[in-house]
Amino acid sequence: MQPEEIQEYCLKKKGVTESFPFDNETLVFKVSGKIFLLMSLESQPLKFSLKNMPEKNIELRAKYHQIEGAFHMNKTHWNSVVCEGLKADLIKELIDESYDLVFKYLTKKMKDEVLK
């Protein structure tokens, strides 16, 4: 997948915003102010970081050499994913899981705002 495809896919989700809070190269996607995906626009091959459950992260890292603990993040919960060699369906599934996981832990008030 290309950066534009990931950006478009993320922005189709309810309540998602994008920004560059850290630098001009790291695009960050949030739901209700909580990060669910960070993508480096400069990295070649394309690479991004997202959340998942610790048990699932162990499985993903064992199965795919393109997935490893995320740099500068809690490696128990965050993965870095190199897109090269991964199918678009898997990438979308990982994005969905990260968004759903972050959404799940929002307060009821935050969830209601997103679902308006």
N, C-alpha and C positions, 0 to 999 in steps of 0.2 A: 504494500500500500504506500501511497505517496502522502506527504504531510497534509496536503489539501483534503485528501479523502478522510483522513483521521479527524481533521478539524471539522469537516462537514458532518461526519458521523456523530461526533461529540455534541456539536451544537444543535442537533436534532432532538436531543434529550431534554426533558422538561427541566426548566430552571437553571440551565447551564450558562455560565459566563466564561469568557476567556480574557486573559490579561498577561502582561509581562512584568510581574512584581519583582523579579530577581535581577534580570538583565534583558538585553534586547534579543537574545537568542533562545531563551527558554519560555515557550508558550505554556501557560498553565490553565487548566480547565477545572472549574469548581461548580459544585452544586450547593446552593445556599451558603456560599462562602467557604466551603470545605473542599480541599483539593482531592480530585480523584485521578488526575492524569497530568503529567508534565512531559513536554516533548521538546527536545533540542532540534531547532530548525537548521542548525549548522552541521550536525553529525552526519557522517557518511560511513557506513550505511545508516539509514534512518533508525533512530533509537528513541524510546520513550519509557517512562516509569509510571507504574500504576499499582494499586492495592489489590490484595487478595487475602484469603484466610491462610494462616500459617501452614496448615496441613496441605492445602492445595498448592501453596508455593513450593513445598518440598517435592511434590509430584511433578509440577511443571519444570522445575530446575533439573530433575532427574531425566525427564523425557526429552527436553529441548535444550540443545546447547546454546541457543539464542536467548535463553531466559536465565537471569542470575539475580542475586540480591542487588538492590538499587544502591548506587553510590550516593553517599551523603544522606541516606534515608534509613529508617529502621528496617533492616533486612529481613526481619521476621514477617513483616507485613507488606513490604514494597519490593517489587521486581523491576528490573530493567529488561526491556524487550528489544532485541534487534529484529527489525521487520524482515530483513533479507532471509529468504528461505521459508518463511512462515506463510500459511494460507490466510487470505483475507478473512475467512470465516472464523478462524482461531483468534485473530487479532480483534475482531468485533466482539467475540465472546468474552475475551479478557477485558475489553473496555466496558461491556455490559456488567460484568461481575464487579468491577471496581466501582462503577457508578452505583450499582445496587447496594453494595456493601456500605459505601459512604452514606447513601440515602437512608438505609436501614437505621443508622445510628443518629440521625437528625432528631431534634425534638419534635413533638407533635405539631407545635406552632410552625416550625420551619418546614415540615412536610406539607402542612396545609397551605403555606405560602407558595411552595413549589407547584403544588397541584392545582392552584387557582386557574 
